[in-house]
Amino acid sequence: MTSFDSSPQISAWRALLALSVAFVMLATTGWTALHQNHPPSSPIAAARAAWGHGRLGGHRLPPVGSGPTRLARFFAALGAGQRATLAARYPLAVGNMNGAPVELRYRANRIALDQARKVERRRMHDARLSPTGQHDAGRLMHRLESLLEPGRKILAFDPTGSGRIAEVLGDLDTARRISVVVPGVDTDLMSFKSARHPYASTEGMGTALYRAERSANPGADTAVIAWADYTAPSGLGVEAATAKRAQDGAVRLDALLDVLPGSSTVALYCHSYGSVLCGVAARYLPRRVTDIAVSGSPGMRASSVTGLGTGARVWAMRDEGDWVADVPNLEVGGLGHGADPVSAGFGARLLSAAGAEGHGGYFVPGTESLRNFAEIGVGSYLSVRCSDGNNACRAGLPLTIAY
């Protein structure tokens, strides 16, 4: 979920991008914050270590970092019972393992979610915790319960820290077109769904896009991944003004895209700081990624589409009421994210965002922004509406699109 929504935060962002402040922050607390080491142990690290010492039928398991191709061959050679055994023994490892069959990952993550739910249920009544700590445990327990509802397909789950999560809508194995929603700051397990701002949350954006794609072309074989599987910046501090979190997230995004099943094409929908991540990832994206659509972007760490180094079509939109327009488009001393993707010189295909109403409204049903996203998702490029009211954003596109 993106929390870029108040004038004090905007002022803080602008201040971070001022030259004098930049060097002060890099020299003091900002530099320290960006280079903190992660704790040596975490639930997922422990799960991977257990896998590394595990055996199946008397044989050692392949190293967890073997690479998706080797891991895919390993799982393909197993029987259904053997795969189920591994999911039950090492749920966090298997559930986050690129190379494991997606259905097995769903199964493993259900087990991992249930285990995490039981931990939080015990913590709700742990007398060693403060009332606030018990309350927070209860909130997390209910969030985990909601993710365990029948029919939900959790592709990735990591309870470490504030948590990471990715959910699939549709069928990844049969989809011919896959859309991946990449959110911005304040994205974590608790913000994955929001009752107050449903279509500004990762789950809400993914659900809205999937429904809009089904409405745009009911016959199209599409799937959507609501991808909150990276550690996003918290608020508009130093992390949000740098590419550190985006760089780490880009590695994770590229790893996922490399192992999606089948030969489906992929479109990325990158909102706010998520567009920074997509900009960093762009040069290394697999060829199956045909489209990158950014909304409310503070910059993509490039001066132009050419600078992104991708063969994908790059689309951009910004609502006229989006405060991100006030963010200085520069990069100084590692702070700031560069050129404005909706500027004429950047070279993106500019889409209409009519009806979006601000920074968090691009995926709201009934908006032209969501309609445009859906048309891209189903491959109906000639049906998108451009920001200038003419056909400029559709220039050079083929007359027919294969599904």
SVG drawing of the C-alpha trace seen along z (x, -y; Angstrom):
<svg xmlns="http://www.w3.org/2000/svg" viewBox="-17 -23 46 67">
<polyline fill="none" stroke="black" stroke-width="0.4" points="0.0,0.0 1.3,-3.5 1.0,-6.1 2.1,-9.1 -0.9,-11.2 -0.3,-14.1 1.4,-17.5 3.9,-17.0 5.1,-13.8 5.5,-15.6 7.5,-18.4 9.8,-15.7 10.3,-14.1 11.2,-17.4 13.6,-18.2 15.3,-14.9 16.0,-15.8 17.6,-19.1 21.4,-19.0 22.4,-20.1 20.2,-17.7 21.3,-14.8 24.9,-14.9 24.0,-15.3 21.8,-12.3 24.2,-10.1 26.9,-11.1 24.9,-10.4 21.7,-8.4 20.7,-7.8 23.8,-6.0 23.5,-3.8 19.8,-3.1 20.6,-1.9 23.4,0.4 21.9,2.2 22.4,5.9 19.4,8.2 19.1,10.4 21.2,13.5 18.2,15.7 14.6,15.6 11.8,18.1 12.5,18.4 16.3,18.6 15.7,21.4 13.4,23.2 16.0,23.0 18.7,24.3 16.4,27.2 15.9,28.0 19.7,27.9 20.1,30.6 17.1,32.6 16.8,35.9 14.2,37.7 14.3,41.4 17.9,41.5 19.1,38.8 20.1,35.3 17.8,32.5 19.2,30.2 20.6,26.9 17.9,24.3 20.0,22.0 20.4,24.5 18.6,22.5 15.0,22.8 15.8,25.2 17.5,27.8 14.8,27.4 12.0,27.8 13.6,31.0 13.9,32.3 10.2,31.8 9.2,33.2 10.9,36.4 9.0,36.9 5.7,38.6 2.7,36.6 3.2,38.1 6.9,37.1 6.1,33.6 3.4,33.4 5.9,34.7 8.4,31.9 5.7,29.2 4.6,30.5 8.2,30.7 9.6,27.5 6.5,25.3 8.3,21.9 11.2,23.2 8.9,24.9 6.3,22.1 9.0,19.5 11.0,21.7 11.3,20.6 11.3,23.8 8.7,25.5 5.3,26.2 2.9,23.3 0.2,25.7 2.8,27.1 3.8,23.6 0.1,22.8 -0.1,26.0 3.1,25.3 2.1,21.7 -1.2,22.7 0.7,24.9 3.1,22.0 0.3,19.5 -1.5,21.9 1.6,22.4 2.1,18.6 -1.5,18.1 -1.2,20.5 1.9,18.7 0.1,15.3 -3.0,16.9 -0.7,18.0 0.9,14.5 -2.6,12.9 -2.7,14.5 1.0,14.2 1.3,12.4 4.8,11.4 3.5,9.1 2.0,5.7 -1.7,5.1 -0.6,3.4 1.6,6.4 -1.3,8.7 -3.6,6.6 -1.1,6.5 -0.8,10.3 -4.5,10.5 -4.6,8.3 -1.9,10.3 -3.7,13.5 -6.9,12.4 -4.9,11.3 -3.3,14.7 -6.8,16.3 -8.1,14.3 -5.3,15.5 -6.3,19.0 -9.8,18.6 -10.8,21.4 -9.7,20.7 -6.9,18.3 -3.7,19.0 -0.7,17.7 2.4,17.8 4.9,16.5 4.8,15.9 7.5,14.7 6.6,13.8 10.0,12.2 9.7,8.6 6.7,6.8 6.1,9.7 6.0,10.4 3.2,11.9 2.1,12.6 -1.3,13.8 -2.5,15.2 -5.9,14.6 -6.7,16.9 -4.7,19.9 -1.0,19.3 -0.6,22.7 -3.1,22.1 -2.9,18.3 -1.7,16.9 -1.3,13.4 -0.2,12.6 -0.4,9.2 1.8,8.4 0.9,5.6 4.0,4.0 3.0,1.6 4.8,-1.2 5.9,-2.3 4.4,-0.8 3.7,2.5 3.7,5.4 1.6,8.2 -0.8,6.0 -1.3,3.4 -1.8,6.1 -5.6,5.5 -7.2,2.3 -10.8,1.7 -10.3,-2.1 -8.6,-2.3 -9.4,1.0 -8.1,0.1 -4.9,-1.4 -3.9,1.9 -2.0,4.6 -4.8,7.1 -7.4,4.6 -5.3,3.4 -4.8,7.0 -8.5,8.0 -9.7,4.9 -7.4,5.5 -8.4,9.2 -12.1,8.3 -11.5,5.5 -9.6,7.8 -12.3,10.4 -14.9,7.7 -12.7,6.3 -12.4,9.8 -14.2,12.7 -12.6,15.1 -9.0,14.1 -6.9,16.5 -5.5,14.1 -4.1,14.3 -3.0,11.6 -0.3,11.7 -0.7,9.2 3.0,9.0 3.9,7.6 6.9,9.9 9.6,7.3 10.6,5.2 9.2,1.8 10.3,-1.5 8.3,-2.5 6.9,-6.0 8.7,-8.8 12.0,-8.6 15.5,-8.1 14.6,-4.6 11.8,-6.0 14.1,-8.6 16.8,-6.0 16.8,-2.9 18.1,-0.5 14.7,1.2 14.0,1.1 17.2,2.8 16.6,5.6 13.0,5.9 14.1,6.0 16.2,9.1 13.1,10.8 10.8,9.7 13.2,10.8 13.6,14.2 9.8,14.7 9.3,13.7 12.0,16.1 10.1,19.1 6.5,18.3 5.0,21.4 4.3,21.8 5.0,19.2 2.5,16.5 3.3,12.9 3.6,10.6 2.6,7.0 3.8,5.1 1.7,2.5 4.0,0.5 2.5,-2.1 4.4,-4.9 7.7,-3.5 6.9,-0.3 7.7,-2.1 11.2,-2.8 11.5,1.0 10.3,1.7 12.7,-0.9 15.6,0.8 14.4,4.2 13.7,3.2 17.1,3.9 17.1,7.5 13.4,8.5 12.9,11.6 11.6,11.1 8.2,12.4 7.5,9.1 5.8,7.0 4.5,4.1 5.4,1.9 2.6,-0.5 3.5,-3.0 1.1,-5.2 1.9,-7.9 5.6,-7.5 8.3,-9.6 10.7,-8.4 12.2,-5.2 15.9,-5.7 16.3,-6.5 16.3,-9.7 14.2,-8.1 12.5,-4.9 15.7,-4.2 17.7,-4.4 15.6,-1.7 17.2,0.8 14.0,2.8 12.2,4.0 8.9,3.8 6.4,1.1 6.4,-1.5 3.1,-3.2 2.7,-6.0 -0.2,-7.9 -0.7,-10.4 -4.0,-11.9 -4.0,-15.7 -4.7,-15.6 -1.8,-13.3 0.6,-15.1 3.6,-13.1 3.7,-15.8 5.3,-18.0 8.2,-15.7 11.4,-17.1 12.5,-14.8 16.2,-14.6 18.8,-12.3 21.5,-13.7 23.9,-11.7 21.8,-8.6 18.6,-10.5 15.7,-11.0 14.5,-8.9 15.3,-10.9 13.1,-12.0 9.3,-12.3 7.9,-9.3 4.9,-11.4 7.1,-14.2 7.3,-14.5 11.0,-13.9 10.8,-10.6 9.2,-8.9 6.5,-6.7 3.1,-6.1 0.9,-8.4 -2.4,-7.0 -5.5,-8.8 -6.1,-8.5 -9.5,-10.2 -11.4,-9.5 -8.4,-8.3 -8.7,-11.2 -5.3,-11.3 -2.3,-9.1 -4.2,-6.1 -7.0,-6.0 -5.6,-4.4 -7.2,-0.9 -10.6,-2.1 -13.4,-0.4 -15.0,-2.8 -11.9,-4.9 -10.3,-5.2 -7.0,-4.3 -8.2,-0.9 -9.9,-0.4 -6.7,-1.2 -4.8,1.2 -7.3,3.9 -7.0,3.3 -3.3,3.7 -3.7,6.8 -5.8,8.6 -3.8,7.3 -6.4,4.8 -3.8,2.1 -5.8,0.3 -8.6,-0.2 -6.6,-2.2 -7.4,-5.9 -4.5,-8.3 -3.9,-11.2 -4.1,-13.9 -7.4,-12.7 -5.8,-11.6 -4.1,-8.5 -0.5,-9.4 0.0,-6.6 -1.2,-4.0 1.2,-5.0 3.1,-2.2 1.0,0.6 0.0,3.5 -3.6,3.6 -4.3,7.0 -3.1,8.5 -2.7,12.3 -4.1,13.7"/>
</svg>
